[in-house]
């Protein structure tokens, strides 16, 4: 099939789409002819390893998609990655005029929680924009791809008449976690410094409540996050709660440093209020690292059913109970880590690309 991907991602390495979109396109190239155009002009060296990648500066969108190089001047389907981009809405109208179907992958942007991730005025603006521009855009899509069943349920059913579920993926790592410490538990978080989104306030308050038990068991959690967004606010909050020795805030890690941070930990912590399908969590699982997550992670059921870690409600009380359970069940790190790796292998990029090909082929034929 001839598949055209259109995204609008920037240079933020802490954003899941920075990694997931190039990885998914690279895997899809094994089965389909693909072209990936990034609209905002951002160009990263790692993306250049994907032969399908083109910056908007390298293509002509004046007569979309007819001015694109053959065979993508008339693709069989266009995939819009991400959401809330007016240029994508404009391009979708041109596709409809030419009878070319398109699919939207919103990556968590349509969930009720995502709508609440702003102040009241911005929420009102977003809902007005959805009513006027984005809801017609979604309803005229051939289908919407949600990353998890929970994302679909949290997004409501009024966006499009069709949908399918296909998650983010992971590549098999070269190393696996083999040894765990039960005498000095090392927790780790890797992600964006977003207080509300990542639930760092929930985690900090839970650590304050259970600080005595954590100090007695030498249980620390290191949060790796870039120094932007809410970073300074998070540092001040943690300090104000008197738990800086337990909840350690450090700069973001990527590549080899990220691998080392995961392999040196005993458990991956994610206290998110909402997610699409978090890449950092899937990657932690792939290394054989047991995980501790809130319901907002969107993988609660899979982790619980696989015995790959610990799960809880997205509340302070839920996180408190989960931290206490980790301490009580520290002897189970090895077993849960083994199960974690097996769970992650269900999300192999190659297998997902096969499934995506079949799903899209069926959708286009309809």
Beta strands, then each sheet from edge to edge (+ up, - down):
strand 1: 2-7
strand 2: 33-38
strand 3: 53-55
strand 4: 77-81
strand 5: 102-105
strand 6: 143-146
strand 7: 163-165
strand 8: 186-190
strand 9: 220-224
strand 10: 247-250
strand 11: 267-270
strand 12: 291-294
strand 13: 309-312
sheet 1: 3+ 2+ 1+ 4+ 5+ 6+ 7+
sheet 2: 10+ 9+ 8+ 11+ 12+ 13+
end
